[in-house]
Amino acid sequence: MRSLFALTVMALILTSCTFYEPEYKGGEKIKLGKLYGKEITFTAGAKVANQNGFAVKVKPSELDLFIEDQYMGKVHLDKKIRVKRKSEEYVEGPFTATLAEGAMFRVLKFVNKSKLEIRLKGKVKAGVWMFGKKFEVNETRIINGSDIKFN
């Protein structure tokens, strides 16, 4: 009887929790890594605000990448990213981009541009403890060419 009561109280507490999606605040930086055939490794980071009273982990996810409205391939987050509770901080993570057929030739058009429009589309998995949720992402950002660093 005692465990049933504890389970009921725990279920009520967890269902009453409100989950706020972490908010993008800008300040993105991209460091290009290595190129292996059609795969490019890179590290990307940005300032993110987490309004929740608990840390949120963004789990490995895959998104479609578009540059200047041209499909370039898939971007995969390689490792979990943790965003501290009630904070606004710069977070960084390792990514792998798998390029679509002919994407390298399309990228050459953008090499000397000072500003690039980048769009990511797909689903991102985020979680707290054992609870997870998928978020639909369709974000477009303008980044400066100077924010991209080559190793």
PyMOL commands that set and color helices and strands:
alter all, ss='L'
color gray80, all
select helices_A, chain A and resi 2-16+103-108+145-147
alter helices_A, ss='H'
color red, helices_A
select strands_A, chain A and resi 23-36+39-50+56-58+62-67+70-77+81-83+87-99+115-128+131-144+148-150
alter strands_A, ss='S'
color yellow, strands_A
deselect
rebuild
show_as cartoon
